[in-house]
Amino acid sequence: MMRFFFILIFISFTLVSCSKPSAEELFNKGTDLQKAEQYDDAINSYQELIKAYPDSARTPEAVYAIGTIYQNHKHSYHQAIQTFRFLVEKYPNHATASNASFLIGFIYNNELKNIDSARIAYEDFLKQYPTNQLVESVKFELSNLGKDPTEILKAQTQITQEETKPAKKVKKK
């Protein structure tokens, strides 16, 4: 009887220790690691989620998080673009996909200074997400491709000042 009891405990322990973390647990772990600025470990946690749970609702969010880590913290712009492209292609209807599509053009334009690739990425965005809230931003980016940011700011300031000037009074003769 005692032998049976030990076998039962061993099997129970083995089953518990072999269970893999859920998608939610992996996502939360990745988020916590990201907040702690442990970016490589966060990426590993998110990648584990993507591999184990490709159809989870958290998977596109994990892909997006990896892309933003590559972009903003590791400054690995080509890896960020590759990650965002994967998101747009694999999960085109997810809420983060349109942002990822926008960021592809943004990175090409603002980080890599690759105007031709930025134009293509922004035009792809407009084709795929024509009613998205970022359409105006994309159109603005397209109209200012290749321009220096200070030049754009100066032009915007001038337009704002002209719009807020009071109308001149006309003298009557």
Buried (B, 14 or more C-beta within 10 A) or exposed (E): EEEEEEEEEEEEEEEEEEEEBBBEEBBBBBBEBBEEEBBEBBBBBBBBBBEBBEEBEBBBBBBBBBBBBBBEBBEBBEBBBBBBBBBBEBBBEBEBBBBBBBBBBBBBBEBEEBEEBBBBBBEBBBEEBEEBEBBEBBEEBBEBBEEEEEEBEEEEEEEEEEEEEEEEEEEEE
